[in-house]
Amino acid sequence: MRELGITYRSGSFNLPRVHVECDYKRAVNYDDDLEIEVALKQLGRSSMRFEFCGRVASEIVAQGAVVIACMNWETQRASPIPEEMRRKLEGVLQHERLNPADKGA
């Protein structure tokens, strides 16, 4: 989000996380070099879904997703994603799985 120039609170809206899920495959130890890949998978009218995959030495250690809603700061209700933000997000929207070999996840 930062690379796209999108902040979690801007003007009249903010972007709360409204759903988070994670399947842990194995423990991650202190000092493990953890790599996390994140991809935008769905872009709705007022929400977006990101999927992530965590790896240590190329081994998947966790997979999950987070749904972020666009919320009007004053009304505390869902609002459409602003057009400028939507254009930026559409540029990174991906439809393929993060880990095609793991079809059961």
C-alpha positions in Angstrom: 0.0 0.0 0.0 2.8 2.4 0.9 4.5 1.7 -2.4 1.3 2.7 -4.2 1.1 5.9 -2.1 -2.0 4.7 -0.2 -2.3 5.4 3.5 -4.7 3.7 5.9 -6.4 7.0 6.9 -6.7 9.8 4.4 -9.2 12.6 4.5 -12.8 11.4 5.0 -12.1 7.7 5.0 -10.0 5.0 6.6 -9.2 1.4 5.8 -9.9 -1.0 8.7 -9.1 -4.7 8.5 -12.5 -6.4 8.8 -11.5 -10.1 8.3 -8.2 -11.9 8.8 -7.4 -15.6 8.4 -4.2 -17.5 8.6 -3.2 -21.2 8.3 0.1 -21.9 10.1 2.0 -24.7 8.5 4.9 -24.8 10.9 6.6 -22.6 13.6 8.9 -19.8 12.7 11.9 -19.5 14.9 13.7 -16.4 16.2 16.2 -15.2 13.6 14.5 -17.2 10.7 14.6 -15.2 7.5 10.9 -14.8 6.9 9.7 -13.7 3.5 6.1 -12.6 3.1 4.5 -12.3 -0.4 1.3 -10.2 -0.5 -1.0 -9.9 -3.5 -4.3 -8.1 -4.1 -6.8 -10.8 -5.2 -10.2 -9.1 -5.2 -11.3 -5.5 -5.5 -14.9 -4.8 -4.7 -16.9 -1.6 -4.5 -15.9 -0.8 -0.9 -13.5 -3.6 0.0 -10.4 -5.4 -1.1 -8.9 -8.8 -0.3 -5.2 -9.5 0.0 -3.7 -12.9 0.2 -0.3 -13.6 1.7 2.2 -16.5 1.9 5.0 -16.6 4.4 8.1 -18.7 3.6 11.3 -19.6 5.4 14.0 -21.0 3.0 11.4 -21.4 0.3 9.2 -23.6 2.6 5.7 -22.3 3.1 5.2 -21.6 6.8 1.9 -19.7 6.7 -0.9 -18.7 4.2 -3.8 -16.4 4.7 -5.8 -13.4 3.7 -7.0 -10.1 5.0 -10.0 -8.1 3.9 -9.8 -4.3 4.2 -12.9 -2.1 3.9 -13.1 1.5 2.9 -15.0 3.2 5.7 -16.3 6.8 5.9 -14.6 8.3 8.9 -17.6 10.3 10.1 -20.4 7.8 9.5 -18.3 4.7 10.4 -20.0 2.9 7.4 -18.7 1.3 4.3 -18.1 3.8 1.4 -16.9 3.3 -2.2 -13.2 3.1 -2.7 -12.1 6.5 -4.0 -11.4 6.5 -7.8 -7.7 7.5 -7.5 -7.1 4.7 -5.0 -9.1 2.2 -7.2 -6.9 3.1 -10.2 -3.8 2.4 -8.2 -5.2 -0.9 -6.9 -6.4 -2.1 -10.3 -2.8 -1.8 -11.5 -1.6 -4.5 -9.0 -4.7 -6.8 -9.0 -3.7 -10.4 -9.5 -5.9 -13.4 -10.3 -3.5 -16.3 -10.1 -2.8 -18.2 -6.8 0.2 -17.2 -4.8 1.3 -20.8 -4.6 -0.1 -22.8 -7.6 1.4 -26.0 -6.3 -0.6 -25.9 -3.1 -4.2 -26.3 -4.6 -5.7 -27.4 -1.3 -4.9 -24.2 0.6 
